[in-house]
């Protein structure tokens, strides 16, 4: 009886550790500050199938991350879309128009994350007899996104400009400082968490195996 209790306790502990660490790992792996080109699709509200509205959205989107806030910029290609609302912090909010050129309208809006489909609504008016609201979702493909610029590369560029100016003025000390590399703390933190989780799972598996052998 005691062995059974110990065995179950080990399993419960392992499961609890996984639940505790998994959100932390996900948070640490969030996008670094910068701008990204991200492919996306417009899908139905209740499935992963493409919405009829997908053809009225230009691809890809531009995603900008700064100080923990994620902003998406994309272009709609039909003037029939009169209103566009996107969910953020639990409620639908109107998007902000950045520019407009004929049928094309570039808009910007904040989202909580692009890791899962984002709820949205569009108000379509084709003529006097066609006036409807449609629920859609924006599904972003993080696996195919491309970096436009990160805060690190921007800082490196500024540092290089300063070093070039220092070299022109004969300040060789300033030029040498450009050769230093800056570590990425976010990547290191995420890697350490994965290593810790692997060690915990491994040690727990060994313990459970020993208990199972003794029971046999």
Order of alpha helices (4+ residues) and beta strands (2+ residues): alpha-beta-beta-beta-beta-beta-beta-beta-beta-beta-beta-beta-alpha-alpha-alpha
